[in-house]
Every structure is written in C-alpha cells, then in structure tokens.
Amino acid sequence: MYAIMESGGLQYRVEEGKKLKVPSINSKPGDKVTFDRVLLISRDEKEPLIGTPYLENTSITAEVLSTGKSKKVTVYKFKRRVKYRRKRGHRQDYTEVKITKLNVPKKSPSKKT
C-alpha cells in the first residue's frame, strides 16, 4: 500500500518505513508529525482512493529524524558587455521524516450518482 501526500507545495509517494526529506517543518527530532493533505491511497487488492483534491478522514503519521540544509545551489546572473555579474548561493532547509503509519478509513467512501 502506498499514498501520495502533499507537503510544502510538493507531492511525495510514501509507504510505511520510507524516509524522505520534506521542506522545513517546525519540530524537533523525535517528534511525531501528522500530514493530512493526502491526495491518493492505493490499496493492493482494490482500486485507489482519489481525493478531490484531498481525501477526508485520512492522514499519514511520521517521526522526525533530523533537520538540516541541502547542498548549495549557485545562482549566477550575467549580462554581457555591461560588467553585470551577480553570484549568490542558496541552501534550502529540510526536515527528514520516517513514515510510521498510513491512517486509512476501513470503509471506502460511497460514490454519489
């Protein structure tokens, strides 16, 4: 079973036990975090549950492992013949989490006709 969730404007495919880096969250290592913006849940034996845009009564529980900064990205602006050069670096903050549980409702929502 896997799910597609949204965090920080980015979408991630997650499974139980998977580690991933998401944009910075205000929490300390060891804390439990709940992501409630779940877009899709795929069960092995059934059709996937697809949200419009998010699924109700579903969430993903994760444990914060660490926080840090990613590798430096160099931003260089240059215009020829006018002596214009700007060099900047940027390091994005991230939080590394480990997915502990996919909280899925036992009953699939009924489709309205």
C-alpha positions as CSV (number, residue, x, y, z in Angstrom):
1,M,0.0,0.0,0.0
2,Y,1.2,3.5,-0.8
3,A,-0.1,7.0,-0.7
4,I,0.6,10.4,-2.4
5,M,0.8,13.3,0.0
6,E,1.5,17.0,-0.2
7,S,3.8,18.9,2.0
8,G,5.2,22.4,1.3
9,G,3.7,22.5,-2.1
10,L,5.4,19.3,-3.3
11,Q,3.9,15.9,-3.7
12,Y,5.6,12.7,-2.4
13,R,4.9,9.0,-2.9
14,V,5.2,7.4,0.6
15,E,5.0,3.9,2.1
16,E,5.4,2.7,5.7
17,G,9.0,2.7,6.7
18,K,10.2,5.1,4.0
19,K,12.5,8.0,4.8
20,L,12.1,11.3,2.9
21,K,13.2,14.9,3.1
22,V,10.3,17.5,3.1
23,P,10.6,21.3,3.3
24,S,11.3,22.5,6.8
25,I,8.7,21.8,9.5
26,N,8.8,23.5,12.9
27,S,9.5,20.4,15.0
28,K,12.4,18.7,16.8
29,P,13.9,15.3,16.2
30,G,11.8,12.6,17.8
31,D,8.5,14.4,17.5
32,K,5.5,12.9,15.8
33,V,4.1,14.7,12.8
34,T,0.8,14.2,11.0
35,F,0.2,15.0,7.3
36,D,-3.4,15.4,6.5
37,R,-3.1,16.5,2.9
38,V,-3.4,13.1,1.3
39,L,-4.2,13.1,-2.4
40,L,-4.4,9.3,-3.2
41,I,-4.2,6.0,-1.4
42,S,-3.6,2.8,-3.4
43,R,-4.5,-0.5,-1.9
44,D,-3.1,-3.6,-3.4
45,E,-6.4,-5.5,-3.8
46,K,-8.8,-2.6,-4.7
47,E,-9.0,0.5,-6.8
48,P,-7.2,3.5,-5.5
49,L,-9.0,6.1,-3.4
50,I,-8.6,9.5,-5.1
51,G,-9.4,12.8,-3.4
52,T,-10.9,15.9,-4.8
53,P,-8.4,17.4,-4.1
54,Y,-7.8,15.7,-0.7
55,L,-9.1,12.6,1.0
56,E,-11.2,13.1,4.1
57,N,-10.6,11.1,7.3
58,T,-7.1,10.0,6.1
59,S,-3.7,11.1,7.4
60,I,-0.1,10.0,7.4
61,T,1.9,9.8,10.7
62,A,5.6,10.3,10.6
63,E,8.5,10.7,13.0
64,V,11.0,13.5,12.6
65,L,14.6,12.1,12.3
66,S,16.6,15.3,11.7
67,T,16.7,18.8,10.3
68,G,19.3,20.4,8.1
69,K,20.2,22.2,4.9
70,S,20.6,20.7,1.5
71,K,23.6,21.2,-0.9
72,K,24.4,24.7,-2.0
73,V,22.9,25.8,-5.3
74,T,24.8,28.6,-7.0
75,V,22.7,31.3,-8.7
76,Y,24.8,33.3,-11.2
77,K,23.4,36.3,-13.2
78,F,25.4,37.7,-16.1
79,K,24.8,40.3,-18.8
80,R,27.4,40.6,-21.4
81,R,29.2,43.8,-22.3
82,V,27.8,45.8,-19.3
83,K,30.0,44.3,-16.5
84,Y,27.0,43.0,-14.7
85,R,27.7,39.9,-12.6
86,R,25.9,38.6,-9.5
87,K,26.8,35.4,-7.7
88,R,24.7,34.0,-4.9
89,G,24.3,30.8,-3.1
90,H,21.2,29.2,-1.6
91,R,20.8,26.2,0.8
92,Q,17.2,25.0,1.3
93,D,16.2,23.9,4.8
94,Y,14.7,20.5,5.1
95,T,13.3,18.0,7.7
96,E,14.0,14.3,7.3
97,V,11.0,12.2,8.4
98,K,10.3,8.5,8.5
99,I,6.7,7.4,7.7
100,T,5.4,5.2,10.5
101,K,1.7,4.7,9.6
102,L,-0.8,5.3,6.8
103,N,-4.2,6.1,8.5
104,V,-6.8,4.8,6.1
105,P,-10.6,4.6,6.8
106,K,-11.8,1.0,6.9
107,K,-14.8,1.7,4.7
108,S,-14.3,3.3,1.3
109,P,-16.5,6.3,0.7
110,S,-19.6,5.7,-1.3
111,K,-19.9,7.3,-4.7
112,K,-22.7,9.7,-5.2
113,T,-24.6,9.3,-8.5
